Amino acid sequence: MLTIAQIREKKDAVISGLKKKKVHDAEQLLNELLELDDNRRQRQKERDDLQACANKASDSIGILMSQGKKEEAEKTRQEVMSLKENVKQKEAEVKGIEDAIKEKLSVIPNAAHALVPEGDDASGNKVVYIYGEKPIFKTYPKPHWDLAKEYQLIDFELGNKVTGAGFPVYTNKGAKLQRALINFFLDEAEKAGYIEIQPPILVNADSGFGTGQLPDKDGQMYYVNLDELYLIPTAEVPITNLYRNNLLKESELPIKNCGYTPCFRREAGSHGKDVRGLNRLHQFDKVEIVQIVHPEKSYEVLEEMREYVAGLLKKLELHFRTVLLCGGDMGFASAMTYDMEVWSGAQERWLEVSSISNFESYQAVRMQCRFKDATGKNRYVHTLNGSALALPRIVACLL
């Protein structure tokens, strides 16, 4: 999340970035936070002053006793007890204000980077790269849901029977294609220097908060209420949270991890052509890449990750484009995001297959993940991740 220091130092830039994210009352929110922090500082000073008085008075008790001034010493002892009670009261006030500040900060999204375009929705996104040409078909192409049924690759009805809509069953060569793509993506990530991780697919609330899914995406995540755990919407959550509450060495950066997991999303409110076939599922497979880097190198790494994902799509010989998302179409925690969209010949539309995002220090603050720099100062890392790749729409476009 944002920090008070960040807001104080770069207030105008933060306001501008939040307004791009459609936080229209950004200036008012930040002013309220700064006012709360001023209040916290005042209470903290009062607490420190009271503590200093208590310490001074406490030190004098021994001197008074040695001088035989027992009555005065007892009076001073009572004063010290009263001062300590006041110190506790001020500490409680400070803690209450700190909790209020954290609560407010936790629901404010990350500020968009200065280069992020303005826009309310996907219509404001900017196409920055196009690869290949749209395929030309001699006959009318069949959509993937018809091909999957004809060649017994995916059984949507059987998945509906076993679980419900959005949980397909892959069969025969369909299942083998899934396995082959997962292995291909993992092997390519290893070649690019990523360390493979096999993380849990259930996480606790602290992990969901750490990467920004909670409280923002609470209603979109599957919740196991008996154990108070969440099914992951992406491997980003457990892999990034491996470094929660860590103090890293600067020499350890960058950290490059990848992992394959099934992913679970409720996708509440989705309807129409967007959910047909593999277009939008409740359970799907994905390989994720995650980097934890030095803050001065994160945008260089973002471009590196974008090129890497583009390379995968080129190897699959798919026609795709890279889109820089506008503020209104970006995720809650991201400062800048590129989407990779592949052309579906049968549906005649672009399908998003990857998002690559730089979260700057937003997740690191929530996770308390820092590194010690060359001067000995503890600084927040920057975190990035990307789909490399999500399988359903890749399979749809390949078919």
Secondary structure, DSSP 8 states (H G I E B T S, - for coil): ---HHHHHHTHHHHHHHHHHTT-TTHHHHHHHHHHHHHHHHHHHHHHHHHHHHHHHHHHHHHHHHHTT-HHHHHHHHHHHHHHHHHHHHHHHHHHHHHHHHHHHHHTS-----TTS---SSGGG-EEEEEES-----SS----HHHHHHHTTSEEHHHHHHHT-TT--EE-THHHHHHHHHHHHHHHHHHHTT-EE----SEE-HHHHHHTT-TTTTGGGS-EETTTTEEE-SSTHHHHHHTTTT-EEEGGG-SEEEEEEEEEE---TT--GGGGSTTSS-SEEEEEEEEEEE-GGGHHHHHHHHHHHHHHHHHHTT--EEEEE--GGGS-SS-SEEEEEEEEETTTTEEEEEEEEEE-TTHHHHHHT-EEE-TTS-EEE-EEEEEEEEEHHHHHHHH-
